[in-house]
Amino acid sequence: MDLNLIKRLIRIVEKSDIAEFSIQEGDLKVKISKNGKNIISVPPQNNAEFIQIENTAAPQVTQQAEENKSEVVENLHEVRSPIVGTFYRAPAPDADPYVQVGDHVSEGTVLCIVEAMKLMNEIESDVSGKIVKILVENATPVEYNQPLFLIEKD
């Protein structure tokens, strides 16, 4: 994994709603986090020194997250990711999304897929109501317990 790829990953994490991202390639393990400092460590190979890249998270990110939390109304239900993986709105790249903003869903309706380790996990609604907001972009990584949808309960 080259340094340019690591820098691109940092930029992607900074621009997204992801709080933490990690990837492992052989003996190389990279972890990028928006909480405080982002530190990427490469284990020594052939008596080489550790490489650390530090990037401080912008204070605007935490302010924006706090504002989003204050917007959540009691009547709205968050559907959260039960696993870490990649979020997909449709069963296939050329297929229509499972749900759109404004759609009415019932309990058990498939909302999306989260791919983890090449397994496609269907995420179902646990309440009945109307999709108010989709909080994640298609084909982006999601964390465990990350909000995916806001549903206005019936």
Secondary structure as a PSIPRED ss2 file (coil, helix, strand):
# PSIPRED VFORMAT (PSIPRED V4.0)

   1 M C   1.000  0.000  0.000
   2 D C   1.000  0.000  0.000
   3 L H   0.000  1.000  0.000
   4 N H   0.000  1.000  0.000
   5 L H   0.000  1.000  0.000
   6 I H   0.000  1.000  0.000
   7 K H   0.000  1.000  0.000
   8 R H   0.000  1.000  0.000
   9 L H   0.000  1.000  0.000
  10 I H   0.000  1.000  0.000
  11 R H   0.000  1.000  0.000
  12 I H   0.000  1.000  0.000
  13 V H   0.000  1.000  0.000
  14 E H   0.000  1.000  0.000
  15 K H   0.000  1.000  0.000
  16 S C   1.000  0.000  0.000
  17 D C   1.000  0.000  0.000
  18 I C   1.000  0.000  0.000
  19 A C   1.000  0.000  0.000
  20 E E   0.000  0.000  1.000
  21 F E   0.000  0.000  1.000
  22 S E   0.000  0.000  1.000
  23 I E   0.000  0.000  1.000
  24 Q E   0.000  0.000  1.000
  25 E E   0.000  0.000  1.000
  26 G C   1.000  0.000  0.000
  27 D C   1.000  0.000  0.000
  28 L E   0.000  0.000  1.000
  29 K E   0.000  0.000  1.000
  30 V E   0.000  0.000  1.000
  31 K E   0.000  0.000  1.000
  32 I E   0.000  0.000  1.000
  33 S E   0.000  0.000  1.000
  34 K C   1.000  0.000  0.000
  35 N C   1.000  0.000  0.000
  36 G C   1.000  0.000  0.000
  37 K E   0.000  0.000  1.000
  38 N E   0.000  0.000  1.000
  39 I E   0.000  0.000  1.000
  40 I E   0.000  0.000  1.000
  41 S E   0.000  0.000  1.000
  42 V E   0.000  0.000  1.000
  43 P C   1.000  0.000  0.000
  44 P C   1.000  0.000  0.000
  45 Q C   1.000  0.000  0.000
  46 N C   1.000  0.000  0.000
  47 N C   1.000  0.000  0.000
  48 A C   1.000  0.000  0.000
  49 E C   1.000  0.000  0.000
  50 F C   1.000  0.000  0.000
  51 I E   0.000  0.000  1.000
  52 Q E   0.000  0.000  1.000
  53 I E   0.000  0.000  1.000
  54 E E   0.000  0.000  1.000
  55 N E   0.000  0.000  1.000
  56 T E   0.000  0.000  1.000
  57 A C   1.000  0.000  0.000
  58 A C   1.000  0.000  0.000
  59 P H   0.000  1.000  0.000
  60 Q H   0.000  1.000  0.000
  61 V H   0.000  1.000  0.000
  62 T H   0.000  1.000  0.000
  63 Q H   0.000  1.000  0.000
  64 Q H   0.000  1.000  0.000
  65 A H   0.000  1.000  0.000
  66 E H   0.000  1.000  0.000
  67 E H   0.000  1.000  0.000
  68 N H   0.000  1.000  0.000
  69 K H   0.000  1.000  0.000
  70 S H   0.000  1.000  0.000
  71 E H   0.000  1.000  0.000
  72 V C   1.000  0.000  0.000
  73 V C   1.000  0.000  0.000
  74 E C   1.000  0.000  0.000
  75 N C   1.000  0.000  0.000
  76 L E   0.000  0.000  1.000
  77 H E   0.000  0.000  1.000
  78 E E   0.000  0.000  1.000
  79 V E   0.000  0.000  1.000
  80 R E   0.000  0.000  1.000
  81 S C   1.000  0.000  0.000
  82 P C   1.000  0.000  0.000
  83 I C   1.000  0.000  0.000
  84 V C   1.000  0.000  0.000
  85 G E   0.000  0.000  1.000
  86 T E   0.000  0.000  1.000
  87 F E   0.000  0.000  1.000
  88 Y E   0.000  0.000  1.000
  89 R C   1.000  0.000  0.000
  90 A C   1.000  0.000  0.000
  91 P C   1.000  0.000  0.000
  92 A C   1.000  0.000  0.000
  93 P C   1.000  0.000  0.000
  94 D C   1.000  0.000  0.000
  95 A C   1.000  0.000  0.000
  96 D C   1.000  0.000  0.000
  97 P C   1.000  0.000  0.000
  98 Y C   1.000  0.000  0.000
  99 V C   1.000  0.000  0.000
 100 Q C   1.000  0.000  0.000
 101 V C   1.000  0.000  0.000
 102 G C   1.000  0.000  0.000
 103 D C   1.000  0.000  0.000
 104 H E   0.000  0.000  1.000
 105 V E   0.000  0.000  1.000
 106 S C   1.000  0.000  0.000
 107 E C   1.000  0.000  0.000
 108 G C   1.000  0.000  0.000
 109 T C   1.000  0.000  0.000
 110 V E   0.000  0.000  1.000
 111 L E   0.000  0.000  1.000
 112 C E   0.000  0.000  1.000
 113 I E   0.000  0.000  1.000
 114 V E   0.000  0.000  1.000
 115 E E   0.000  0.000  1.000
 116 A E   0.000  0.000  1.000
 117 M C   1.000  0.000  0.000
 118 K C   1.000  0.000  0.000
 119 L E   0.000  0.000  1.000
 120 M E   0.000  0.000  1.000
 121 N E   0.000  0.000  1.000
 122 E E   0.000  0.000  1.000
 123 I E   0.000  0.000  1.000
 124 E E   0.000  0.000  1.000
 125 S C   1.000  0.000  0.000
 126 D C   1.000  0.000  0.000
 127 V C   1.000  0.000  0.000
 128 S C   1.000  0.000  0.000
 129 G E   0.000  0.000  1.000
 130 K E   0.000  0.000  1.000
 131 I E   0.000  0.000  1.000
 132 V E   0.000  0.000  1.000
 133 K E   0.000  0.000  1.000
 134 I E   0.000  0.000  1.000
 135 L C   1.000  0.000  0.000
 136 V C   1.000  0.000  0.000
 137 E C   1.000  0.000  0.000
 138 N C   1.000  0.000  0.000
 139 A C   1.000  0.000  0.000
 140 T E   0.000  0.000  1.000
 141 P E   0.000  0.000  1.000
 142 V E   0.000  0.000  1.000
 143 E C   1.000  0.000  0.000
 144 Y C   1.000  0.000  0.000
 145 N C   1.000  0.000  0.000
 146 Q C   1.000  0.000  0.000
 147 P E   0.000  0.000  1.000
 148 L E   0.000  0.000  1.000
 149 F E   0.000  0.000  1.000
 150 L E   0.000  0.000  1.000
 151 I E   0.000  0.000  1.000
 152 E E   0.000  0.000  1.000
 153 K E   0.000  0.000  1.000
 154 D C   1.000  0.000  0.000
